[in-house]
Amino acid sequence: MALAGGGRATLNGRAGVANIRVNGPGAVTADGLRVRQASVANDGPGSVTLTADVMAKIVSTGSGDVTVSGKAACTVDNRGTGQIGCGGEAY
């Protein structure tokens, strides 16, 4: 799922894999989405929240925040200024 510019996407349910990319001030609110694997790219001031159970890969180059709840093993590349939380850890 890609969100470019302003706006908000709200996601719920279950999925095996989630690929989420935010470019701009938009927000992806997926607190109600539970996935096994997540790949998140945040390239602006937007924000992303979701739950991952097995693996999460996060790349952030902007000022937006990314929060991945759950017990995922996390790989984080934070080149921006936003706050990153994944698997109970802050990056």
PDB file of N, CA, C and O in Angstrom:
ATOM      1  N   MET A   1       0.842  -1.147   0.000  1.00  0.00           N
ATOM      2  CA  MET A   1       0.000   0.000   0.000  1.00  0.00           C
ATOM      3  C   MET A   1       0.891   1.214   0.000  1.00  0.00           C
ATOM      4  O   MET A   1       1.812   1.310   0.811  1.00  0.00           O
ATOM      5  N   ALA A   2       0.635   2.135  -0.890  1.00  0.00           N
ATOM      6  CA  ALA A   2       1.428   3.357  -0.974  1.00  0.00           C
ATOM      7  C   ALA A   2       0.523   4.562  -0.762  1.00  0.00           C
ATOM      8  O   ALA A   2      -0.585   4.630  -1.293  1.00  0.00           O
ATOM      9  N   LEU A   3       1.013   5.501   0.018  1.00  0.00           N
ATOM     10  CA  LEU A   3       0.285   6.739   0.280  1.00  0.00           C
ATOM     11  C   LEU A   3       1.226   7.893  -0.024  1.00  0.00           C
ATOM     12  O   LEU A   3       2.231   8.079   0.663  1.00  0.00           O
ATOM     13  N   ALA A   4       0.901   8.668  -1.054  1.00  0.00           N
ATOM     14  CA  ALA A   4       1.723   9.814  -1.441  1.00  0.00           C
ATOM     15  C   ALA A   4       0.930  11.089  -1.190  1.00  0.00           C
ATOM     16  O   ALA A   4      -0.226  11.193  -1.601  1.00  0.00           O
ATOM     17  N   GLY A   5       1.540  12.055  -0.522  1.00  0.00           N
ATOM     18  CA  GLY A   5       0.862  13.307  -0.219  1.00  0.00           C
ATOM     19  C   GLY A   5       0.076  13.204   1.066  1.00  0.00           C
ATOM     20  O   GLY A   5       0.301  12.309   1.881  1.00  0.00           O
ATOM     21  N   GLY A   6      -0.849  14.129   1.239  1.00  0.00           N
ATOM     22  CA  GLY A   6      -1.668  14.145   2.443  1.00  0.00           C
ATOM     23  C   GLY A   6      -2.769  13.106   2.364  1.00  0.00           C
ATOM     24  O   GLY A   6      -3.055  12.568   1.294  1.00  0.00           O
ATOM     25  N   GLY A   7      -3.378  12.831   3.488  1.00  0.00           N
ATOM     26  CA  GLY A   7      -4.458  11.859   3.532  1.00  0.00           C
ATOM     27  C   GLY A   7      -4.221  10.843   4.611  1.00  0.00           C
ATOM     28  O   GLY A   7      -3.166  10.810   5.245  1.00  0.00           O
ATOM     29  N   ARG A   8      -5.234  10.001   4.812  1.00  0.00           N
ATOM     30  CA  ARG A   8      -5.151   8.982   5.860  1.00  0.00           C
ATOM     31  C   ARG A   8      -5.737   7.685   5.317  1.00  0.00           C
ATOM     32  O   ARG A   8      -6.773   7.680   4.653  1.00  0.00           O
ATOM     33  N   ALA A   9      -5.052   6.593   5.615  1.00  0.00           N
ATOM     34  CA  ALA A   9      -5.559   5.263   5.290  1.00  0.00           C
ATOM     35  C   ALA A   9      -5.681   4.492   6.595  1.00  0.00           C
ATOM     36  O   ALA A   9      -4.745   4.455   7.392  1.00  0.00           O
ATOM     37  N   THR A  10      -6.834   3.881   6.807  1.00  0.00           N
ATOM     38  CA  THR A  10      -7.062   3.064   7.997  1.00  0.00           C
ATOM     39  C   THR A  10      -7.250   1.624   7.552  1.00  0.00           C
ATOM     40  O   THR A  10      -8.121   1.330   6.733  1.00  0.00           O
ATOM     41  N   LEU A  11      -6.424   0.716   8.096  1.00  0.00           N
ATOM     42  CA  LEU A  11      -6.436  -0.686   7.694  1.00  0.00           C
ATOM     43  C   LEU A  11      -6.742  -1.578   8.890  1.00  0.00           C
ATOM     44  O   LEU A  11      -6.261  -1.329   9.995  1.00  0.00           O
ATOM     45  N   ASN A  12      -7.536  -2.606   8.671  1.00  0.00           N
ATOM     46  CA  ASN A  12      -7.880  -3.573   9.699  1.00  0.00           C
ATOM     47  C   ASN A  12      -7.854  -4.975   9.097  1.00  0.00           C
ATOM     48  O   ASN A  12      -7.941  -5.134   7.880  1.00  0.00           O
ATOM     49  N   GLY A  13      -7.734  -5.993   9.956  1.00  0.00           N
ATOM     50  CA  GLY A  13      -7.795  -7.371   9.500  1.00  0.00           C
ATOM     51  C   GLY A  13      -6.501  -8.116   9.753  1.00  0.00           C
ATOM     52  O   GLY A  13      -5.706  -7.752  10.619  1.00  0.00           O
ATOM     53  N   ARG A  14      -6.308  -9.187   8.960  1.00  0.00           N
ATOM     54  CA  ARG A  14      -5.108 -10.020   9.065  1.00  0.00           C
ATOM     55  C   ARG A  14      -4.527 -10.221   7.673  1.00  0.00           C
ATOM     56  O   ARG A  14      -5.253 -10.268   6.680  1.00  0.00           O
ATOM     57  N   ALA A  15      -3.198 -10.339   7.618  1.00  0.00           N
ATOM     58  CA  ALA A  15      -2.522 -10.594   6.347  1.00  0.00           C
ATOM     59  C   ALA A  15      -1.197 -11.280   6.630  1.00  0.00           C
ATOM     60  O   ALA A  15      -0.646 -11.158   7.724  1.00  0.00           O
ATOM     61  N   GLY A  16      -0.692 -11.997   5.649  1.00  0.00           N
ATOM     62  CA  GLY A  16       0.620 -12.618   5.782  1.00  0.00           C
ATOM     63  C   GLY A  16       1.723 -11.589   5.688  1.00  0.00           C
ATOM     64  O   GLY A  16       2.657 -11.594   6.490  1.00  0.00           O
ATOM     65  N   VAL A  17       1.614 -10.689   4.690  1.00  0.00           N
ATOM     66  CA  VAL A  17       2.661  -9.712   4.422  1.00  0.00           C
ATOM     67  C   VAL A  17       2.028  -8.349   4.181  1.00  0.00           C
ATOM     68  O   VAL A  17       1.001  -8.240   3.510  1.00  0.00           O
ATOM     69  N   ALA A  18       2.649  -7.315   4.733  1.00  0.00           N
ATOM     70  CA  ALA A  18       2.217  -5.942   4.465  1.00  0.00           C
ATOM     71  C   ALA A  18       3.410  -5.131   3.992  1.00  0.00           C
ATOM     72  O   ALA A  18       4.450  -5.109   4.651  1.00  0.00           O
ATOM     73  N   ASN A  19       3.266  -4.466   2.856  1.00  0.00           N
ATOM     74  CA  ASN A  19       4.260  -3.537   2.341  1.00  0.00           C
ATOM     75  C   ASN A  19       3.622  -2.153   2.358  1.00  0.00           C
ATOM     76  O   ASN A  19       2.652  -1.900   1.643  1.00  0.00           O
ATOM     77  N   ILE A  20       4.171  -1.261   3.176  1.00  0.00           N
ATOM     78  CA  ILE A  20       3.585   0.058   3.354  1.00  0.00           C
ATOM     79  C   ILE A  20       4.639   1.112   3.076  1.00  0.00           C
ATOM     80  O   ILE A  20       5.744   1.062   3.618  1.00  0.00           O
ATOM     81  N   ARG A  21       4.285   2.078   2.218  1.00  0.00           N
ATOM     82  CA  ARG A  21       5.188   3.180   1.900  1.00  0.00           C
ATOM     83  C   ARG A  21       4.416   4.483   2.032  1.00  0.00           C
ATOM     84  O   ARG A  21       3.345   4.641   1.446  1.00  0.00           O
ATOM     85  N   VAL A  22       4.966   5.420   2.809  1.00  0.00           N
ATOM     86  CA  VAL A  22       4.372   6.744   2.978  1.00  0.00           C
ATOM     87  C   VAL A  22       5.381   7.774   2.490  1.00  0.00           C
ATOM     88  O   VAL A  22       6.534   7.791   2.920  1.00  0.00           O
ATOM     89  N   ASN A  23       4.921   8.632   1.582  1.00  0.00           N
ATOM     90  CA  ASN A  23       5.763   9.696   1.051  1.00  0.00           C
ATOM     91  C   ASN A  23       4.959  10.983   1.145  1.00  0.00           C
ATOM     92  O   ASN A  23       4.109  11.255   0.297  1.00  0.00           O
ATOM     93  N   GLY A  24       5.227  11.765   2.169  1.00  0.00           N
ATOM     94  CA  GLY A  24       4.480  12.993   2.397  1.00  0.00           C
ATOM     95  C   GLY A  24       3.876  13.006   3.781  1.00  0.00           C
ATOM     96  O   GLY A  24       4.230  12.183   4.625  1.00  0.00           O
ATOM     97  N   PRO A  25       2.948  13.954   4.024  1.00  0.00           N
ATOM     98  CA  PRO A  25       2.399  14.128   5.370  1.00  0.00           C
ATOM     99  C   PRO A  25       1.239  13.190   5.708  1.00  0.00           C
ATOM    100  O   PRO A  25       0.582  13.386   6.730  1.00  0.00           O
ATOM    101  N   GLY A  26       0.977  12.205   4.903  1.00  0.00           N
ATOM    102  CA  GLY A  26      -0.137  11.294   5.154  1.00  0.00           C
ATOM    103  C   GLY A  26       0.124  10.352   6.310  1.00  0.00           C
ATOM    104  O   GLY A  26       1.236  10.279   6.833  1.00  0.00           O
ATOM    105  N   ALA A  27      -0.920   9.630   6.704  1.00  0.00           N
ATOM    106  CA  ALA A  27      -0.812   8.690   7.824  1.00  0.00           C
ATOM    107  C   ALA A  27      -1.464   7.368   7.455  1.00  0.00           C
ATOM    108  O   ALA A  27      -2.540   7.339   6.858  1.00  0.00           O
ATOM    109  N   VAL A  28      -0.803   6.276   7.816  1.00  0.00           N
ATOM    110  CA  VAL A  28      -1.383   4.944   7.689  1.00  0.00           C
ATOM    111  C   VAL A  28      -1.626   4.449   9.110  1.00  0.00           C
ATOM    112  O   VAL A  28      -0.687   4.147   9.846  1.00  0.00           O
ATOM    113  N   THR A  29      -2.889   4.371   9.478  1.00  0.00           N
ATOM    114  CA  THR A  29      -3.284   3.903  10.801  1.00  0.00           C
ATOM    115  C   THR A  29      -3.771   2.471  10.637  1.00  0.00           C
ATOM    116  O   THR A  29      -4.882   2.227  10.166  1.00  0.00           O
ATOM    117  N   ALA A  30      -2.931   1.540  11.031  1.00  0.00           N
ATOM    118  CA  ALA A  30      -3.258   0.128  10.854  1.00  0.00           C
ATOM    119  C   ALA A  30      -3.141  -0.606  12.179  1.00  0.00           C
ATOM    120  O   ALA A  30      -2.677  -1.745  12.226  1.00  0.00           O
ATOM    121  N   ASP A  31      -3.564   0.053  13.261  1.00  0.00           N
ATOM    122  CA  ASP A  31      -3.534  -0.582  14.577  1.00  0.00           C
ATOM    123  C   ASP A  31      -4.332  -1.884  14.572  1.00  0.00           C
ATOM    124  O   ASP A  31      -3.998  -2.827  15.288  1.00  0.00           O
ATOM    125  N   GLY A  32      -5.378  -1.928  13.767  1.00  0.00           N
ATOM    126  CA  GLY A  32      -6.223  -3.108  13.687  1.00  0.00           C
ATOM    127  C   GLY A  32      -5.768  -4.127  12.661  1.00  0.00           C
ATOM    128  O   GLY A  32      -6.458  -5.120  12.431  1.00  0.00           O
ATOM    129  N   LEU A  33      -4.608  -3.897  12.032  1.00  0.00           N
ATOM    130  CA  LEU A  33      -4.061  -4.839  11.052  1.00  0.00           C
ATOM    131  C   LEU A  33      -2.967  -5.661  11.717  1.00  0.00           C
ATOM    132  O   LEU A  33      -2.017  -5.106  12.269  1.00  0.00           O
ATOM    133  N   ARG A  34      -3.098  -6.981  11.665  1.00  0.00           N
ATOM    134  CA  ARG A  34      -2.098  -7.885  12.234  1.00  0.00           C
ATOM    135  C   ARG A  34      -1.501  -8.698  11.090  1.00  0.00           C
ATOM    136  O   ARG A  34      -2.223  -9.381  10.364  1.00  0.00           O
ATOM    137  N   VAL A  35      -0.156  -8.620  10.931  1.00  0.00           N
ATOM    138  CA  VAL A  35       0.532  -9.318   9.846  1.00  0.00           C
ATOM    139  C   VAL A  35       1.663 -10.157  10.418  1.00  0.00           C
ATOM    140  O   VAL A  35       2.116  -9.938  11.541  1.00  0.00           O
ATOM    141  N   ARG A  36       2.109 -11.121   9.620  1.00  0.00           N
ATOM    142  CA  ARG A  36       3.285 -11.899  10.007  1.00  0.00           C
ATOM    143  C   ARG A  36       4.560 -11.124   9.693  1.00  0.00           C
ATOM    144  O   ARG A  36       5.467 -11.048  10.521  1.00  0.00           O
ATOM    145  N   GLN A  37       4.623 -10.552   8.499  1.00  0.00           N
ATOM    146  CA  GLN A  37       5.811  -9.813   8.061  1.00  0.00           C
ATOM    147  C   GLN A  37       5.402  -8.439   7.555  1.00  0.00           C
ATOM    148  O   GLN A  37       4.391  -8.286   6.869  1.00  0.00           O
ATOM    149  N   ALA A  38       6.216  -7.430   7.912  1.00  0.00           N
ATOM    150  CA  ALA A  38       5.924  -6.066   7.471  1.00  0.00           C
ATOM    151  C   ALA A  38       7.178  -5.418   6.907  1.00  0.00           C
ATOM    152  O   ALA A  38       8.281  -5.602   7.421  1.00  0.00           O
ATOM    153  N   SER A  39       6.984  -4.659   5.842  1.00  0.00           N
ATOM    154  CA  SER A  39       8.036  -3.823   5.284  1.00  0.00           C
ATOM    155  C   SER A  39       7.466  -2.408   5.226  1.00  0.00           C
ATOM    156  O   SER A  39       6.463  -2.162   4.557  1.00  0.00           O
ATOM    157  N   VAL A  40       8.114  -1.478   5.935  1.00  0.00           N
ATOM    158  CA  VAL A  40       7.606  -0.117   6.044  1.00  0.00           C
ATOM    159  C   VAL A  40       8.682   0.860   5.587  1.00  0.00           C
ATOM    160  O   VAL A  40       9.824   0.789   6.039  1.00  0.00           O
ATOM    161  N   ALA A  41       8.313   1.777   4.685  1.00  0.00           N
ATOM    162  CA  ALA A  41       9.195   2.859   4.261  1.00  0.00           C
ATOM    163  C   ALA A  41       8.459   4.172   4.514  1.00  0.00           C
ATOM    164  O   ALA A  41       7.338   4.365   4.043  1.00  0.00           O
ATOM    165  N   ASN A  42       9.095   5.065   5.256  1.00  0.00           N
ATOM    166  CA  ASN A  42       8.498   6.356   5.573  1.00  0.00           C
ATOM    167  C   ASN A  42       9.468   7.443   5.118  1.00  0.00           C
ATOM    168  O   ASN A  42      10.533   7.626   5.706  1.00  0.00           O
ATOM    169  N   ASP A  43       9.082   8.162   4.061  1.00  0.00           N
ATOM    170  CA  ASP A  43       9.984   9.124   3.437  1.00  0.00           C
ATOM    171  C   ASP A  43       9.584  10.580   3.667  1.00  0.00           C
ATOM    172  O   ASP A  43      10.002  11.457   2.912  1.00  0.00           O
ATOM    173  N   GLY A  44       8.796  10.844   4.676  1.00  0.00           N
ATOM    174  CA  GLY A  44       8.370  12.218   4.920  1.00  0.00           C
ATOM    175  C   GLY A  44       7.903  12.402   6.339  1.00  0.00           C
ATOM    176  O   GLY A  44       8.299  11.651   7.230  1.00  0.00           O
ATOM    177  N   PRO A  45       7.045  13.415   6.564  1.00  0.00           N
ATOM    178  CA  PRO A  45       6.552  13.684   7.909  1.00  0.00           C
ATOM    179  C   PRO A  45       5.339  12.837   8.307  1.00  0.00           C
ATOM    180  O   PRO A  45       4.784  13.039   9.387  1.00  0.00           O
ATOM    181  N   GLY A  46       4.926  11.911   7.476  1.00  0.00           N
ATOM    182  CA  GLY A  46       3.771  11.070   7.769  1.00  0.00           C
ATOM    183  C   GLY A  46       4.068  10.047   8.847  1.00  0.00           C
ATOM    184  O   GLY A  46       5.206   9.925   9.300  1.00  0.00           O
ATOM    185  N   SER A  47       3.038   9.307   9.261  1.00  0.00           N
ATOM    186  CA  SER A  47       3.208   8.319  10.325  1.00  0.00           C
ATOM    187  C   SER A  47       2.587   6.987   9.919  1.00  0.00           C
ATOM    188  O   SER A  47       1.680   6.929   9.089  1.00  0.00           O
ATOM    189  N   VAL A  48       3.106   5.906  10.536  1.00  0.00           N
ATOM    190  CA  VAL A  48       2.623   4.551  10.256  1.00  0.00           C
ATOM    191  C   VAL A  48       2.527   3.806  11.582  1.00  0.00           C
ATOM    192  O   VAL A  48       3.444   3.867  12.401  1.00  0.00           O
ATOM    193  N   THR A  49       1.415   3.103  11.795  1.00  0.00           N
ATOM    194  CA  THR A  49       1.275   2.205  12.937  1.00  0.00           C
ATOM    195  C   THR A  49       0.674   0.892  12.458  1.00  0.00           C
ATOM    196  O   THR A  49      -0.250   0.892  11.644  1.00  0.00           O
ATOM    197  N   LEU A  50       1.195  -0.237  12.961  1.00  0.00           N
ATOM    198  CA  LEU A  50       0.648  -1.551  12.656  1.00  0.00           C
ATOM    199  C   LEU A  50       1.192  -2.576  13.628  1.00  0.00           C
ATOM    200  O   LEU A  50       2.016  -2.245  14.481  1.00  0.00           O
ATOM    201  N   THR A  51       0.741  -3.822  13.513  1.00  0.00           N
ATOM    202  CA  THR A  51       1.201  -4.915  14.372  1.00  0.00           C
ATOM    203  C   THR A  51       1.791  -6.015  13.507  1.00  0.00           C
ATOM    204  O   THR A  51       1.163  -6.462  12.547  1.00  0.00           O
ATOM    205  N   ALA A  52       3.011  -6.458  13.850  1.00  0.00           N
ATOM    206  CA  ALA A  52       3.671  -7.552  13.132  1.00  0.00           C
ATOM    207  C   ALA A  52       4.113  -8.600  14.145  1.00  0.00           C
ATOM    208  O   ALA A  52       4.606  -8.268  15.223  1.00  0.00           O
ATOM    209  N   ASP A  53       3.931  -9.867  13.789  1.00  0.00           N
ATOM    210  CA  ASP A  53       4.223 -10.956  14.718  1.00  0.00           C
ATOM    211  C   ASP A  53       5.562 -11.647  14.513  1.00  0.00           C
ATOM    212  O   ASP A  53       6.120 -12.184  15.470  1.00  0.00           O
ATOM    213  N   VAL A  54       6.103 -11.651  13.281  1.00  0.00           N
ATOM    214  CA  VAL A  54       7.318 -12.424  13.013  1.00  0.00           C
ATOM    215  C   VAL A  54       8.501 -11.535  12.638  1.00  0.00           C
ATOM    216  O   VAL A  54       9.558 -11.630  13.262  1.00  0.00           O
ATOM    217  N   MET A  55       8.345 -10.671  11.628  1.00  0.00           N
ATOM    218  CA  MET A  55       9.456  -9.873  11.123  1.00  0.00           C
ATOM    219  C   MET A  55       8.954  -8.512  10.681  1.00  0.00           C
ATOM    220  O   MET A  55       7.864  -8.391  10.121  1.00  0.00           O
ATOM    221  N   ALA A  56       9.766  -7.475  10.938  1.00  0.00           N
ATOM    222  CA  ALA A  56       9.458  -6.131  10.454  1.00  0.00           C
ATOM    223  C   ALA A  56      10.738  -5.461   9.985  1.00  0.00           C
ATOM    224  O   ALA A  56      11.746  -5.451  10.692  1.00  0.00           O
ATOM    225  N   LYS A  57      10.683  -4.897   8.774  1.00  0.00           N
ATOM    226  CA  LYS A  57      11.798  -4.138   8.228  1.00  0.00           C
ATOM    227  C   LYS A  57      11.318  -2.706   8.042  1.00  0.00           C
ATOM    228  O   LYS A  57      10.319  -2.461   7.365  1.00  0.00           O
ATOM    229  N   ILE A  58      12.037  -1.757   8.650  1.00  0.00           N
ATOM    230  CA  ILE A  58      11.634  -0.361   8.613  1.00  0.00           C
ATOM    231  C   ILE A  58      12.777   0.473   8.060  1.00  0.00           C
ATOM    232  O   ILE A  58      13.914   0.365   8.518  1.00  0.00           O
ATOM    233  N   VAL A  59      12.467   1.312   7.067  1.00  0.00           N
ATOM    234  CA  VAL A  59      13.408   2.298   6.545  1.00  0.00           C
ATOM    235  C   VAL A  59      12.725   3.646   6.662  1.00  0.00           C
ATOM    236  O   VAL A  59      11.649   3.853   6.101  1.00  0.00           O
ATOM    237  N   SER A  60      13.345   4.567   7.391  1.00  0.00           N
ATOM    238  CA  SER A  60      12.763   5.889   7.587  1.00  0.00           C
ATOM    239  C   SER A  60      13.785   6.954   7.220  1.00  0.00           C
ATOM    240  O   SER A  60      14.897   6.965   7.747  1.00  0.00           O
ATOM    241  N   THR A  61      13.405   7.850   6.312  1.00  0.00           N
ATOM    242  CA  THR A  61      14.294   8.939   5.914  1.00  0.00           C
ATOM    243  C   THR A  61      13.676  10.297   6.197  1.00  0.00           C
ATOM    244  O   THR A  61      14.263  11.326   5.863  1.00  0.00           O
ATOM    245  N   GLY A  62      12.511  10.313   6.803  1.00  0.00           N
ATOM    246  CA  GLY A  62      11.816  11.569   7.053  1.00  0.00           C
ATOM    247  C   GLY A  62      11.683  11.862   8.531  1.00  0.00           C
ATOM    248  O   GLY A  62      12.386  11.296   9.369  1.00  0.00           O
ATOM    249  N   SER A  63      10.760  12.764   8.828  1.00  0.00           N
ATOM    250  CA  SER A  63      10.542  13.174  10.214  1.00  0.00           C
ATOM    251  C   SER A  63       9.336  12.478  10.845  1.00  0.00           C
ATOM    252  O   SER A  63       9.019  12.724  12.008  1.00  0.00           O
ATOM    253  N   GLY A  64       8.674  11.627  10.098  1.00  0.00           N
ATOM    254  CA  GLY A  64       7.497  10.936  10.619  1.00  0.00           C
ATOM    255  C   GLY A  64       7.853   9.780  11.530  1.00  0.00           C
ATOM    256  O   GLY A  64       8.978   9.279  11.519  1.00  0.00           O
ATOM    257  N   ASP A  65       6.876   9.366  12.317  1.00  0.00           N
ATOM    258  CA  ASP A  65       7.062   8.277  13.274  1.00  0.00           C
ATOM    259  C   ASP A  65       6.537   6.963  12.717  1.00  0.00           C
ATOM    260  O   ASP A  65       5.580   6.940  11.943  1.00  0.00           O
ATOM    261  N   VAL A  66       7.178   5.865  13.121  1.00  0.00           N
ATOM    262  CA  VAL A  66       6.735   4.524  12.759  1.00  0.00           C
ATOM    263  C   VAL A  66       6.649   3.710  14.047  1.00  0.00           C
ATOM    264  O   VAL A  66       7.607   3.654  14.819  1.00  0.00           O
ATOM    265  N   THR A  67       5.494   3.078  14.273  1.00  0.00           N
ATOM    266  CA  THR A  67       5.313   2.224  15.444  1.00  0.00           C
ATOM    267  C   THR A  67       4.813   0.861  14.986  1.00  0.00           C
ATOM    268  O   THR A  67       3.743   0.746  14.389  1.00  0.00           O
ATOM    269  N   VAL A  68       5.605  -0.172  15.275  1.00  0.00           N
ATOM    270  CA  VAL A  68       5.210  -1.547  14.976  1.00  0.00           C
ATOM    271  C   VAL A  68       5.075  -2.274  16.304  1.00  0.00           C
ATOM    272  O   VAL A  68       6.062  -2.524  16.995  1.00  0.00           O
ATOM    273  N   SER A  69       3.840  -2.608  16.649  1.00  0.00           N
ATOM    274  CA  SER A  69       3.569  -3.365  17.868  1.00  0.00           C
ATOM    275  C   SER A  69       3.714  -4.851  17.574  1.00  0.00           C
ATOM    276  O   SER A  69       3.843  -5.247  16.415  1.00  0.00           O
ATOM    277  N   GLY A  70       3.695  -5.662  18.600  1.00  0.00           N
ATOM    278  CA  GLY A  70       3.816  -7.095  18.418  1.00  0.00           C
ATOM    279  C   GLY A  70       5.204  -7.577  18.777  1.00  0.00           C
ATOM    280  O   GLY A  70       6.022  -6.827  19.309  1.00  0.00           O
ATOM    281  N   LYS A  71       5.460  -8.848  18.478  1.00  0.00           N
ATOM    282  CA  LYS A  71       6.709  -9.495  18.881  1.00  0.00           C
ATOM    283  C   LYS A  71       7.659  -9.712  17.719  1.00  0.00           C
ATOM    284  O   LYS A  71       8.475 -10.633  17.755  1.00  0.00           O
ATOM    285  N   ALA A  72       7.572  -8.890  16.699  1.00  0.00           N
ATOM    286  CA  ALA A  72       8.399  -9.067  15.504  1.00  0.00           C
ATOM    287  C   ALA A  72       9.882  -8.847  15.793  1.00  0.00           C
ATOM    288  O   ALA A  72      10.256  -8.029  16.633  1.00  0.00           O
ATOM    289  N   ALA A  73      10.714  -9.598  15.074  1.00  0.00           N
ATOM    290  CA  ALA A  73      12.138  -9.303  15.031  1.00  0.00           C
ATOM    291  C   ALA A  73      12.296  -8.132  14.068  1.00  0.00           C
ATOM    292  O   ALA A  73      11.797  -8.179  12.943  1.00  0.00           O
ATOM    293  N   CYS A  74      12.987  -7.088  14.504  1.00  0.00           N
ATOM    294  CA  CYS A  74      12.991  -5.840  13.743  1.00  0.00           C
ATOM    295  C   CYS A  74      14.348  -5.528  13.141  1.00  0.00           C
ATOM    296  O   CYS A  74      15.388  -5.708  13.774  1.00  0.00           O
ATOM    297  N   THR A  75      14.313  -5.057  11.900  1.00  0.00           N
ATOM    298  CA  THR A  75      15.476  -4.492  11.232  1.00  0.00           C
ATOM    299  C   THR A  75      15.127  -3.051  10.933  1.00  0.00           C
ATOM    300  O   THR A  75      14.166  -2.782  10.213  1.00  0.00           O
ATOM    301  N   VAL A  76      15.906  -2.104  11.483  1.00  0.00           N
ATOM    302  CA  VAL A  76      15.564  -0.690  11.370  1.00  0.00           C
ATOM    303  C   VAL A  76      16.723   0.088  10.773  1.00  0.00           C
ATOM    304  O   VAL A  76      17.862  -0.031  11.222  1.00  0.00           O
ATOM    305  N   ASP A  77      16.420   0.890   9.751  1.00  0.00           N
ATOM    306  CA  ASP A  77      17.369   1.822   9.147  1.00  0.00           C
ATOM    307  C   ASP A  77      16.743   3.212   9.278  1.00  0.00           C
ATOM    308  O   ASP A  77      15.953   3.629   8.432  1.00  0.00           O
ATOM    309  N   ASN A  78      17.105   3.919  10.346  1.00  0.00           N
ATOM    310  CA  ASN A  78      16.521   5.225  10.621  1.00  0.00           C
ATOM    311  C   ASN A  78      17.513   6.320  10.229  1.00  0.00           C
ATOM    312  O   ASN A  78      18.430   6.642  10.985  1.00  0.00           O
ATOM    313  N   ARG A  79      17.317   6.880   9.046  1.00  0.00           N
ATOM    314  CA  ARG A  79      18.153   7.978   8.559  1.00  0.00           C
ATOM    315  C   ARG A  79      17.466   9.318   8.725  1.00  0.00           C
ATOM    316  O   ARG A  79      17.993  10.354   8.316  1.00  0.00           O
ATOM    317  N   GLY A  80      16.285   9.292   9.328  1.00  0.00           N
ATOM    318  CA  GLY A  80      15.512  10.514   9.517  1.00  0.00           C
ATOM    319  C   GLY A  80      15.510  10.949  10.966  1.00  0.00           C
ATOM    320  O   GLY A  80      16.337  10.513  11.767  1.00  0.00           O
ATOM    321  N   THR A  81      14.557  11.825  11.291  1.00  0.00           N
ATOM    322  CA  THR A  81      14.471  12.362  12.642  1.00  0.00           C
ATOM    323  C   THR A  81      13.251  11.853  13.400  1.00  0.00           C
ATOM    324  O   THR A  81      13.068  12.192  14.570  1.00  0.00           O
ATOM    325  N   GLY A  82      12.426  11.056  12.763  1.00  0.00           N
ATOM    326  CA  GLY A  82      11.225  10.536  13.410  1.00  0.00           C
ATOM    327  C   GLY A  82      11.538   9.479  14.444  1.00  0.00           C
ATOM    328  O   GLY A  82      12.623   8.897  14.447  1.00  0.00           O
ATOM    329  N   GLN A  83      10.586   9.236  15.319  1.00  0.00           N
ATOM    330  CA  GLN A  83      10.728   8.207  16.344  1.00  0.00           C
ATOM    331  C   GLN A  83      10.283   6.874  15.775  1.00  0.00           C
ATOM    332  O   GLN A  83       9.239   6.782  15.129  1.00  0.00           O
ATOM    333  N   ILE A  84      11.085   5.836  16.018  1.00  0.00           N
ATOM    334  CA  ILE A  84      10.784   4.499  15.528  1.00  0.00           C
ATOM    335  C   ILE A  84      10.645   3.582  16.733  1.00  0.00           C
ATOM    336  O   ILE A  84      11.531   3.532  17.587  1.00  0.00           O
ATOM    337  N   GLY A  85       9.530   2.855  16.801  1.00  0.00           N
ATOM    338  CA  GLY A  85       9.331   1.865  17.829  1.00  0.00           C
ATOM    339  C   GLY A  85       8.957   0.555  17.152  1.00  0.00           C
ATOM    340  O   GLY A  85       8.088   0.521  16.282  1.00  0.00           O
ATOM    341  N   CYS A  86       9.626  -0.531  17.562  1.00  0.00           N
ATOM    342  CA  CYS A  86       9.357  -1.815  16.934  1.00  0.00           C
ATOM    343  C   CYS A  86       9.674  -2.928  17.924  1.00  0.00           C
ATOM    344  O   CYS A  86      10.743  -2.948  18.533  1.00  0.00           O
ATOM    345  N   GLY A  87       8.729  -3.853  18.076  1.00  0.00           N
ATOM    346  CA  GLY A  87       8.951  -4.997  18.954  1.00  0.00           C
ATOM    347  C   GLY A  87       9.235  -4.609  20.390  1.00  0.00           C
ATOM    348  O   GLY A  87       9.928  -5.336  21.102  1.00  0.00           O
ATOM    349  N   GLY A  88       8.711  -3.475  20.828  1.00  0.00           N
ATOM    350  CA  GLY A  88       8.941  -3.021  22.193  1.00  0.00           C
ATOM    351  C   GLY A  88      10.213  -2.236  22.401  1.00  0.00           C
ATOM    352  O   GLY A  88      10.502  -1.820  23.523  1.00  0.00           O
ATOM    353  N   GLU A  89      10.985  -2.020  21.344  1.00  0.00           N
ATOM    354  CA  GLU A  89      12.247  -1.266  21.434  1.00  0.00           C
ATOM    355  C   GLU A  89      12.111   0.082  20.720  1.00  0.00           C
ATOM    356  O   GLU A  89      11.333   0.218  19.776  1.00  0.00           O
ATOM    357  N   ALA A  90      12.870   1.064  21.177  1.00  0.00           N
ATOM    358  CA  ALA A  90      12.906   2.373  20.521  1.00  0.00           C
ATOM    359  C   ALA A  90      14.215   2.491  19.729  1.00  0.00           C
ATOM    360  O   ALA A  90      15.282   2.095  20.199  1.00  0.00           O
ATOM    361  N   TYR A  91      14.106   3.042  18.525  1.00  0.00           N
ATOM    362  CA  TYR A  91      15.283   3.193  17.649  1.00  0.00           C
ATOM    363  C   TYR A  91      15.475   4.657  17.280  1.00  0.00           C
ATOM    364  O   TYR A  91      16.409   4.993  16.551  1.00  0.00           O
TER     365      TYR A  91
END
